[in-house]
Amino acid sequence: MQDRRGIEWAAGIRRRISGAAWPQGAGGWIAAVVLALFAGLALEICLSLPAIRAAGGGGASFRAIPFDQVIAEGFEERDGTLTLTGESGYLHIPLDGEYVGKFVYSYQYGGLMNTLVKIGVYNEYGELRERDAVLTEDRNSRVIGASYIPVGGRAAYAAISVTRDRLREPGLLSVDFDSYPVVFTGFGTETRGGLNPYRLVFFWCAAGLAVLVLSGRKWAGMRPEIGFLAVSLSVGTLVSLSLPANKVSWDEETHFAQSFWMANYRSPVPVSHAVLQEFVTGMDTWPYNQPGGREEQEALDRYLDTEGDYRNGEHLWSIDLNKTTMTGYVGSALFLKLGQMFKLPFSLLYKLGRLGNLYVYCIVMFLAIKRAPVGKAILMFLGLMPEPMLLAGVYSYDPTVTAFMFLSFAWMLDAILNEERKVGWKEYAVMMAAFLWGCRLKAVYAPLLLAGLLIPGERFRSRREQLLMKGGMIAACGLLMLSFVLPVLIAPRATGDVRGENTSEIGQMGYILGQPLSYAWILAKNMLRTLPSYVLGEQSLGLLGHQGPVSFPWLLYAGSGAVILTAGQSSCGKRLNGRQKVWIFLLCGAAAVLVWTSMYIAFTTPGNTYIEGVQGRYYIPCLFLLWLVLNPRCVRADVKDGTYYRAVLALGGGVLLAAYGLDILPRFCL
């Protein structure tokens, strides 16, 4: 009798986990949504209460600190300001032990204001101890003029250290930073009452994910592409809008310039100096000096909205549109055009263009997951990882490469494994068009098109169509390869990528062709050294642009390993066999070799035994097929497909939300 009760109790738990016990129908969904909204709001109110009480309710409470209370060393007081007189200076500002939301100092400086700020805070016992002090390396934008340092507790003092050496930025050698006077114009504390909208939406997204996983048996379980779309659109929009209207990711200024020019094709645009600076690398777009927190973001937005004129500026701007990469900017260009039609402020226009890129990525990934006969969980997990999602939410053509190539692979796999469908010209056109749309941006992935050669002969309607279609794949792969290999072989340039150091295509080709075995060994060492982080970890899945990796790289490895081992679910009853896996593995290896070799030729000093310029994000378009190859047939998750897909959605969405809550929200929005 007791055994029977135990079995019934366990069955009840399983039903609850699978969602069967959750209220179903429209009423249940409405109740779940209301509960999620209430839970998020209650949590945000609890976290905001100390600041609300300190600010006396809503609004903001600011307290200025007079200069006569400031202890200054290495500074001279001039007309109510403090000016740095030597190579270094030190400022000690008393804070009187009161609750401080943020410590604020204002400045006038023509360069990048980099300081070291130390806040003496009282610990949980109400004691002031040196080891509890908060030390911040404060890097500020040129255009804001004020810095807000988060405290969120009782503080006794703030200390600012500034040195000329720290103010010199090695990446901007053309700027004479020593010629700019360093002037501090004010000090104070500010406590903002009220709710933080970014944190509130973050809590709502987290609660919404929980509701979707627990009660979305029909939608998120049986239709995993819908679960992906819901999470990627909601959390992706939050991530994108939380980023400052400035360069955050790699080469974003170049991608923004191309997107903006596409939106105004063949029409030179009269832009102001502030807009012009967003198209180039310089102090205004220096990615390591980003606005820190809501107040600094708002200050940057005010500057861009005031000075950023894209309709009647003093500079008539145009560039040559890169025909090779233009397919990667369609979504951004469309949204930028819509924003221009509605005459949006420049900061909002900038962020709107990013959303266009994000939404194209989410929709194409949705279609890829829907079509894939196997590996849906892999697509869902990879698509939700912090690095791919951040790239989708900024100006970049990487998301177009990834999403469209994944869509092509999904159709190829369906043709390879699904015996119920024949491959006609419509299916072939989708495979080829999706692959070429993404791969023409980065032709190094051309070998992956040959995965289509695995389509069995019986899937075609005739022998003639089989020869024509597979011949077309081989021809397209060859043309893509020649598009970047042939120019280097026929006419290598005296210099390579200008961002590299002392590069030379001619010199590097001499080393490769003159000593091919030595280069092969160098290539193998570099690829093996980076293999774990590029295939499973933070370098391909967890980098947040120039801000660095996420705080929890271990979770990426654990999640990737779990998905690779268990993602064997097939909607057509078949999986890749050993022969097919070997062929795909060779194609992925060929693409990786091309990635490394292209950067060795274009980006690395001739004769170096290490390869520069390769980043883990270059592996992302290969990971779907590579993970399928690594998925063992002997391991299977012994749960229903719907339950498994919801578990993967919870894992992928949880990793993305953790990256936002631990790394993006504190950096840009608190």
SETORTOR-108893 format. One record per residue: residue in one letter; z, x, y of N, C-alpha, C in turn. Coordinates in steps of 0.2 Angstrom, whole numbers, plus 5000, padded with zeros to 4 digits. Last residue first. Layout:
N
aZXYZXYZXY ...
***
This chain:
670
l493051105251493851095252494051115259 c491751145249491851075251492651065252 f491451275244491051245249491251185252 r492351325234491951365239491651335245 p492851215228493351255232492951305236 l491551165222492051125227492451165231 i491151275214490751245219491151205224 d492251305204491851355208491451325214 l492851195198493251255199492851305203 g492051085199492751075201493051145202 y490751135194490851105201491551105203 a491151175181490851225186490851195193 a491551055176492051105177491751165182 l490350985176490850965181491451015182 l489651065166489451055173489951035178 v490551035155490451105158490151105165 g490450895154491050925155490950995158 g489050885150489250855157489950885159 g489150955138488750975143488950955150 l490150875131490250945132489750965137 a489650745132490350755135490350835136 l488450765125488450745132489050755135 v488950785112488650845116488550825123 a489550665110489950725110489650775114 r488450585110488950575115489350635115 y487750635098487450645105487950635111 y488750595088488550665090488250675097 t488650455089489250495090489150565092 g487250445085487550415091488150445093 d487250495072486850525077487150505084 k488850505064488250475066487950505072 v489350665056489450605060488750565062 d489350805051489450745047489650685051 a488250915057488850875059488850815055 r487851045046487650985049488250945051 v487051195040487651165044487351095046 c485951235034486551235029487151205033 r484951265043484851205039485551185035 p485451325059485351335051485351265048 n484551365073484951315070484851315062 l483651465078484351485076484751435072 v482551385082482451435076483151455074 l483151315092482951275086482851325080 w483351415101483951385098483751345092 l481951435104482351495101483051465098 l481651325111481251345104481751395101 f482551325122482451275118482151285111 l482351455128482951445124482851385120 c481251485136481151505129481751475125 p481651455149481051415146480951435139 i482751555151482851475150482251445147 y482451685154482551665147482551585146 y482651695167481951705165481951685157 r483951695169483651635170482951635168 g484451825168484451785162484151715163 q483251945175483751895176483851855170 v482552105180482552045175483252005175 g482752205189482452145191482452085186 e482452355179482752315185482452255186 i482852445165482352395168482652355173 y483052625162483252555163482752515166 t482452745164482552725157482952655157 n481152765175481752745174481852725167 g479752795178480152845174480852825172 p479652715193479352745188479752795184 t480852585197480552645199480252685193 t480352415194480752475192480452535195 f479452305197480152305200480552375199 a478252315189478252285196478852305200 i478552365176477952385180478052375187 y479752295173479752365172479152395177 m479252165174479752185179479852265179 s478452155163478152145170478652165175 t479252185152478752235154478452225161 w480052075152480352135153479852185155 v479151975149479551965155479852035157 l478552015137478152015143478552005149 v479652005129479352075130478952075136 a479751865129480351905131480051975133 a478551825122478651805129479251855133 a478851885110478251905114478351885121 g479951805106479951875107479451905111 c479251685105479851695109479951765111 l478451715094478151695100478651705106 l479351745084478851795086478551775093 f479851615082480351675084479851725087 i478851545078479051525084479551585087 w478651605065478151605070478351595077 v479851575059479651645060479151645065 k479851435059480351465063480151535064 q478851405049478751385056479251425061 r479451455038478751485041478651475048 g480551375036480651445037479951475040 n480251215046480451255040480451335041 l481051095056480651155056480751195049 r481250935049481450995053481051055052 k481150755047480950825046481150875051 g481450625052481650645045481450715043 c481350595065480750585060480850605053 s482350635072482250565072481650545067 s483650735067482950725067482850655067 q484950855070484750785070483950775071 g485550985072484950975067484750905066 a486451055079485951015082485351005078 t487551145075487551075073486951035075 l487351275080487551265073487451195071 i487051255094486551285090486651275082 v488251195098487651155098487151185094 a489151305097489251245093488651195093 g488551405105488651415098488751355094 s488751345117488051355115488051365107 g490151335118489751275118489051285115 a490551465118490751425113490351365112 y489851515129489751545123489951495117 l490451435139489751435138489551465131 l491751475139491551405137490851395135 w491751605144491951595137491651525134 p491551595158490951605153491151595146 f492251525169492451515162491851535157 s491751525182492451555181492651555173 v490051575183490551525183491251555181 p489451715193489451675187490051625188 g488751705210489051735204489151695199 q488151665222488951665222489251695215 h486851665221487151725224487851725224 g486851555208486451585213486851655215 l487851545197487751495203487451535209 l487551565180487551595187487451545192 g487551515167488151505171488151535178 l486451535159486751465159487251455164 s486151675159485651625159485851555160 q487351735160486851765164486251715164 e488351675151488351655159487751685162 g487551645135488051645140487951635147 l486451655126487051605125487551595131 v485551745130485351685126485851635125 y486051835139485451805141485251745137 s487251875133487351835139486651805141 p486651945121487151885121487151845127 l485652035127485451985122485951925122 t485752155134485852095137485752035133 r485452255124486052255128486252195132 l484152225119484752215115485452215119 m483352255130483352185128484052175123 n483552395132483752345137483852275135 k483152445119483852455121484052405127 a481752405119482252375114482952385116 l481252485130481252405130481752375125 i481452615125481852595131481852515132 w480652605114481352615113481752595119 a479452585121479652535116480352545114 y479352705128479452645131479652585127 s479152795117479752805121479852735125 l477852745112478452745108479152755112 p476952775123477152705121477752695117 q476652865135477252875130477452805127 g475552825142475652895140476152905135 l475852695145475252715141475252785139 i477052705153476952665147476452685142 y476752805163477352815158477252775152 g475752745169475652805167476152825161 m476252625174475852615169475652685165 q477052685184477352655179476952645173 g476052725194476552775191476852745184 i475452605197475052655194475552705190 e476552525202476152505196475852565193 s477952585209477252595209476952575202 t479452585220479052555214478252575215 n480652615227480052665225479652645219 e481452475222481552535225481052585223 g480952305225481152355221481152425225 r480352225234481052215234481352275230 v478952245233479252275239480052275238 d478352275217478652225221479052265227 g477352425219477452365215477752315220 t475952525224476652505225476752435221 a474652545220475152605222475852585222 r474152435207474352455214474752515215 p472852445195473552445197473652465204 a471552375190471752405197472452405198 i471652345176470952365179471152405186 l472952315173472552365169471952385172 v473352225182473752285182473352335178 p472352115180472352155187472752225186 l472652075167472052115168472052145175 v473952015167473852075163473252115166 f473751895173474251945176474252005173 s472751825167472851815174473351865177 l472751855154472351895158472451885165 m473651745150473851815149473451865154 l472851635153473451645156473751715156 l471851655144471651655151472351665155 g472451645131472151705133472051715141 c472951515132473451565132473151635134 a471651445132472151445138472651495138 a471251485119470851505125471351505131 i472151425111472051505111471751525117 m471951295114472651325115472551395116 g470651275110470851265117471451295119 g470751285097470351335100470551335108 k471451175094471851235093471451295096 m470451075098471151075101471451145100 l469351115090469251115097469951115100 l469851105077469651165079469551165087 q470250965077470751015075470451085078 e469050905079469550895084470050945083 r468450935066468150955073468650955078 r469150865057469150945057468850965063 s470050735064469450765061469550835061 r471350695068470850645066470250665063 f472750785063472150775067471750725064 r473650805053473850765059473250755064 e473150895044473150825042473350775048 g473451025049472750995049472750925048 p474951035058474651035052473951005053 i475351145071475151075070474751065064 l475451275075475851255069475751175067 l474851295087474451315081474851285074 g475851275096475451215095474951235089 a476351395099476751355095476351295092 l475551445109475251455102475751425097 l476251445121475851385119475551395112 l476951555121477351505118476851445117 p476251655128476251655121476551595118 a476551625142475951605139475951605131 y477551665150477751625145477151595141 v476951735161477251775155477451735149 a476551655171476151665165476451705160 k477251555180477551615177477151625171 l476551445184476951475189477251545187 r475851405173475451435178475851465184 c476851335166476751405164476351435170 g476851195171477451245172477251315171 w475551155169475851145175476451185176 l475351195156474951235161475251215168 f476151105149476251175148475951215154 a475650975153476350995155476451065154 a474250985148474450985155475150995157 m474451005134474151055138474351055146 m475150885131475450955129475151005133 v474250785136474950795138475250855137 a473150815128473050815136473750825138 y473550775115473350845117473350865124 e473750645117474250685115474150755117 k472350605120472850595124473550635123 w471650645108471550685115472050665120 g472850635095472250625098472150665105 v473650665081473650695087472950675090 k474550525073474050565074473950605081 r476150485067475750485073475150545072 e477050505056476850435058476250435063 e477550625054476950615050476650545052 n478150745065478050675064477450655061 l477950885067478450855062478350785060 i476950915076477050955070477450925065 a477050825086476450825082476550865076 d478350855091478250785088477550785084 l478150975095478550965089478450905086 m477350945106477050995101477450975095 w478150875114477550845111477350885106 a479150975117479350915114478750875111 f478351065124478651085117478851025114 s478150995136477551015131477851035124 l479450985141479050925139478450945134 f479751125143480151085138479751025136 m478851145153478751175147479151145141 f479451065163478751045160478551085154 a480651125165480651055163479951035160 t480351265168480851245163480651175160 v479551255180479351295174479751265168 t480351175188479751145186479451185180 p481451265190481551195186480951165184 d480851375197481051385190481151315187 y480551355210480051335206480251335198 s481751305222481551345217481051315213 y482951255232482251265233482051325228 v484151165222483951205227483251215228 g484351095210484651065216484551105222 a483951175200483551115201483751085208 l484851275200484151295202483751225203 l485951195195485951225202485251245204 m485551175182485651115187485651145194 p485451305176484851255177484951205182 e486851335178486351375181485651335182 p487651235171487751245178487151285181 m486751125159487051185161487051205168 l485951015156486551005160486951065162 g484951065148484751035154485351025159 l485651105136485351155141485151125148 f485950975131486451025133486251085138 m484750915129485250885133485750935136 l484151005120483850995127484350965132 i485050995110484951065113484651055120 a484850865106485550885109485450955112 k483550855101483750825107484450845110 g483050925090483350965095483450925102 v481650825086482150865084482450905090 p480650755093480850725087481450765084 a480650715110480750775105480950735099 r480450615119479950625115480150675109 k481750615127481450555124480950565118 i481750745132482250725127482050665123 a480650735141480650785135481150765130 l481050635150480450625146480450665140 f482150705156482250635152481650625147 m481450805162481850825156482050755152 v480750735172480350765167480850785161 i481850685179481450645176481050675170 c482550805183482850755179482450715176 y481450865191481750905185482150855181 v481350775201480750795197481050825190 y482650785207482450725204481750735199 l482650915213483150895207482850835204 n481650915222481650965217482050935211 g482250815231481550805228481450855222 l483350885235483450825231482750815227 r482850975244483151005238483250945233 g482450895255481950925251482250955244 l483750855260483350805256482750845252 k484250975266484550955259484150895256 y483350975277483351035272483651015265 l483650855283483050865280483050925275 l484950885287484850835282484150845279 s484650985297485151005291485050955285 f483850925306483550975302484050985296 p483850745306484050805308483850865303 l482250655303482950665301483150735304 k481050575305481350615310482050635309 f480450505295480950475298481350515303 m479450605292479250545295479750505298 q480250705287479950715294479750655297 g480650645275481150655280480850675287 l479350645269479750585270480250595276 k479250785268478750745272479050675273 l480250815259480250845266479750805270 f479850755248480450725251480450755258 l478650825245478650755246479250725250 a479150955243478650945248478650865250 s479950935231480250955238479850945244 g478950905222479450855223479850875230 v478051015222477850955224478350905226 y478251155219478551125225478351055227 g477551205209478251205208478651175214 t476251205212476451155208477151145207 m476051325219476151265223476351205219 t475851455214476551425213476551355216 t474451475216474751485210475451455209 k474251465230473951415225474251425218 n475251475243475151515236474951465231 l474651465259474951425253474751465247 d475051565272474551555267474951525261 i475851475286475851535281475251515276 s476451445303476051425297476051485292 w477051395318477151425312476651405307 l477351425334476851385330476851425324 h478851405342478451445338477951405334 e479651315349479251365353478751405349 g479551145343479851205344479351255348 n479451005340479251035347479551105348 r479850995327479350955329479050985336 y480951055322480351065318479751025321 d482351135328481851085330481151105326 g483851175328483351175323482851115324 e484951165336484451215337483851215333 t485651045331485551065339484951105340 d485651065318485350995321485251005328 l486151185316485551175314485251115317 y487451165322487051215324486351205323 r487951065313487851055320487451105324 d487951135301487551075302487451055309 l488951225303488251245302487751195303 a490051135305489851185310489151205310 e490051085292489951045297489751085304 q490451205285489851175284489651125289 e491751225290491151275292490551245290 e492351105285492351125293491751165294 r492251125271491951065275491851085282 g491951295265492351235266491951185271 g491151425272491751415267492151345268 p489551465273490051425276490551415270 q489151635267489051565267489651525270 n488651775265489051745270488951675272 y487751795255488451815254488951795259 p486451775260486751725255487451745253 w485851755276486151805271486651765266 t485151685285485151665279485451715274 d485451755297485551685297485551655290 m485051885295485751865295485951795295 g483751865282484051895288484751875289 t482251815275482951845274483151885280 v481451665281481551735280482251765278 f481551535285480951555281481051625279 e482551515294482651485287482151505282 q482051555306482551605302482651575295 l481351445311481051505308481451555304 v482451365315482051345309481651405306 a482851445326483351425321482951405314 h481751435334481951505331482351495325 s480751285330481151335335481351395331 v478951255327479651255325480051305330 p477551175325477951205331478651195329 v476451205312477051165314477451205320 p474751175307475251225310475851185313 s474151095294474451075301474951125303 r473951125281473351125286473551105293 y475351025276474751065274474151065279 n476651005276476251005283475651035282 a477251015264477350955267476950945274 m476851155262476551105258476651035261 w477851215270477151215272476651165268 f478951185264478851155270478151155272 s478751255252478851185252478751155258 q478751385257478151355254478151285253 a480051395263479451405267478851375264 f480751385251480851335256480251335261 h480451495244480251435241480351375246 t480951595253480251595252480051525249 e482351555253482051555259481251555258 e482751585240482651515242482351505248 d482851695232482251685235482151615238 w484151625223483751675223483051655227 s485251515233484951535227484451595228 v485651485246486151495241485851525235 k485251475263485051505256485651515252 n485751315268485651385269485451415263 a486651205270485951205272485751275273 p487851215256487651215263486851225264 l488051095243487851165245487651165253 s488250965240488851005242488651075244 l487050915236487250895243487850935245 s487050965223486550985228486750975235 v488150905217488050975217487550995223 l487750765218488350795221488350865222 t486550765210486550755217487150775221 g487150805198486650845201486550835208 v487850695195488250755196487750805199 s486850595194487450585198487750655200 l485750655186485650625193486250615197 s486450695174486050745178485950715185 v486950575169487450625171487050675176 a485850495167486350465171486850525174 l485050575159484750555166485350535170 f485850585147485650645151485450625158 g485850445143486450475145486350545149 i484450435141484750395146485450425148 e484250525130483950535136484250495142 p484950465119485250515123484950535129 r485150325114484650345118484950405122 m486250305106485650295103485050315107 g487250355116487250375109486550365106 a487050295128487150365128487050395121 w486850155124486450195129486450265128 k487750115114487050095114486650145118 r488950175118488650195111487950175111 g489750205129489050205129488750215123 s491150215130490850145129490050145129 l491350355131491750315126491450245125 v490350405139490450435132490850385128 l490550335150489850335147489950355140 v491850355154491650285152490950295148 a491750495157492150475152491950405149 l490850495167490650525161491050505156 g491650425177491050395174490750425168 a492550525179492750455176492150425173 a491750615185492150635179492350575176 c491350545196490850575191491150585185 w492550525203492150465201491650485195 f492850655206493250625202492950555199 f491750685215491850725209492250685204 v492050595225491450585221491450625215 l493250655230493250595227492650575223 r492750785234493150785229493250715226 y491950735245491650775239492050775233 p492850665254492250635250491950665244 n494450675255493950725254493350685250 l495450565265495150585259494550635259 g496650615278496150575275495950605268 g496950755289497150695285496550665282 r496950925291496450865291496750815286 t497651035300497750995295497350935295 e497451205307497251135307497351105300 t498051325318498051295311497851225312 g497451475327497751405326497751385319 f496651575339496951565333497351495333 g495251645348495751605347496051595340 t494351755349494451705355494951655354 f493951915346494251855344494451815350 v492452015345492951985350493251925346 v491652155344491952115340492552085344 p489952195350490652195351491052145347 y488652285342488952215344489752215345 s488352405337488152385344488452325347 d488552415324488952445328488852425335 f487452355318488052315318488552345323 d485852355319486352395322487052355323 v484852315305485252285311485752345313 s484152365295483852365301484252345307 l484952345283484952415286484552415293 l485652245276485252235282485252295286 g486452285265485752245263485352235270 p487652335270487152385268486452345266 e488352285285488052255279487452305276 r489852325293489152345292488852315285 l491152275292490652235296489952265295 r491752375286491652315282491152265286 d491752475296491452485289491252425286 r492552425305491852425307491452435300 t493752305300493552375301492752375302 v495152205301494452205302494252285303 s496352095295496152165295495352165296 i497551975299496851985299496752065300 a498851875293498651935295497951955294 a499951745296499251765294499151825297 y501551675290501051715294500351715292 a502051565282502451605287502051645292 a501751405277501551475278501951505283 r501651275265501951305270501851375271 g499851225261500651235260500951265266 g498451255262498751195258499451205256 v497451345265498151365264498451315259 p495851415269496251365265496951385264 i495251455284495451485278495951435275 y493851455294494351415291494651435285 s493151525308493251535301493851495299 a491751525320492451505318492551505310 g490451545322490951565327491651545326 i489151515316489651465316490151485322 v488151615314488051555319488651505320 r488451705305488351725312488351675316 s489751665292489051665295489051685302 n490951775285490751725289489951725291 r492051815272491351825275491051765278 d493551865268493251815272492551835275 e494451885255493951925258493451875262 t496151845255495451815256495051865259 l497651825247497251875250496551845250 v499251755249498551735247498051785251 a500751805242500351795248499651785245 d501651825232501351765232500851755238 r502051955233501651945228501351875228 e503051945244502351975245501851965239 r503751785246503751845243503051875244 l504851665252504251705254504251775251 e505351515243505451585245504751615247 g505251395237505351395245505551465247 y504851395225505651395226505751395233 e503551405225503851335223504551335224 n503351505240503151485234503551425232 y502451515256503151505252502951475245 v501351635261501451565259502151565255 g500451735271501051735268501351665267 i498751775270499251725272499851725268 k497551885275498151885271498651825274 v495851935276496451885278496951875273 l494752035281495152025276495751995278 t493051995287493752015288494152015281 n491451995294491852005287492552035289 m490351925302491051935303491351935296 l488851985306489151955301489951965301 g488451995323488352015316488651965312 g488951965336488251955335488051965327 y490351865339490051925336489351915334 q491851795343491151805346490851875343 y492851675335492651735336491951735340 s494351595329493751585332493551655334 y495351545314495251595320494451585322 v496451445306495851455309495851505314 f497151395290497151435296496551455299 k497351225285496951285285497151325291 g498651155283498051145279497551205279 v500251205282499651225285499051195281 y501951165287501351155282500751165286 e502851305294502651235293502051225288 g503151435296503451405290503251335290 d502651505308503251465308503451425302 l501551585309501451515307502051475307 p500951735319501551695316501351615315 i499851855315499851785318500451745315 h499252005318499751975314499951905318 l497852115315498152055319498652025315 y497052265317497452225313497852175318 g495552365316496052335320496452285315 s494452515317494852465314495352425318 e493752595326493452585320493852525316 g494152515342494052575338493652555332 t494352395349494152455353493952515348 l493952225349494052275345493852345348 t494752105360494152145358494352205354 l495351955363495552015360494852045357 t495451855378495151875371495451935369 g495751835391496051795386495751795379 d495151955397495051885399495151835394 r495652055384495152055390494951975391 e496652165375496552095378496152095384 e496052265362496252265369496152195372 f496652325346496252275350496552285358 g497452405338496752425338496252375342 e498452265334498352345334497652355334 a499452135340498752165339498752235339 i500251995337500352065337499752095335 v500451845346500051885341500151955342 q500951775356501351775350501051825344 d500051775366500651815367501151815361 f499151685362498951755361499651805362 p499651535354499551575360499451655358 i498851435343499351485343499251535349 a498651265342498451325344499051375344 r498451145329498951175333498751245335 f497850985325497651055327498251085331 s497550865313498050895318497950965319 a496450735311496550805310497050825316 g496350575303496150615308496350695306 g497850485297497150505297497050555302 g499550545297499050495295498350525294 g500050675301500250605304499850555303 a499750785294499250765300499550705303 a500650775284500650835289500250815295 r500150665276500850665280500850715285 i498950715272498950655276499650655280 a499250825265498950835271498950775275 p499950765254500350815258499950825265 l498950675249499550645252499850705256 s497850705242497750715249498450695253 l498150685228498050755230498050765238 c498250545229498850585227498750655229 i496950515232497450495236498050535235 e496250555220496150585227496650575232 l496850465211496950535210496750575217 a496350345215497050355215497250435215 l494950355214495250355221496050365221 g494850375200494650425204494950425211 a495350245196495650305194495450365198 f494450155202495150155204495450225202 l493250195195493250195203493950205205 a493650155182493450225184493450235191 l493850025183494350065181494250135183 v492549985186493049965191493650015190 v491950015174491750045181492250045186 a492549935165492550005164492450035171 a492149805170492949825170492949895169 i490849815168491049805175491849825175 w490749825154490549875158490749875165 g491349695150491649755148491449815153 g490349605156491049605158491449675156 a489249645148489249655156489949655158 g489749715132489449665137489549685144 q491349765126490649765126490349715131 p492749865126492449795128491749805129 w492849975112492849965119492549895121 a492849985099493349945101493349935109 a491650065097491649995094492249955097 g491750195100491550145106491650075103 s492150295092491450285092491250225097 i493550285094493150345096492450335097 r493750165088493950175095493550235098 r493450195075493050135078493150145086 r494350285071493650305072493250255075 i495550215072495450265076494750285077 g495250125061495350095068495250155073 a495250215050494650185052494650155059 a496650255051496150305052495450275054 w497150125047497350155053496850205055 e496650115034496450065039496650095046 i497250225028496550215028496350175034 g498650185029498350245032497650245033 r498650065021498750065028498550125032 r498350125009497850075012497950075019 d499550205007498850235007498350185011 q500450105006500450145012499850185013 m500050044994500050005000500050045006 
***
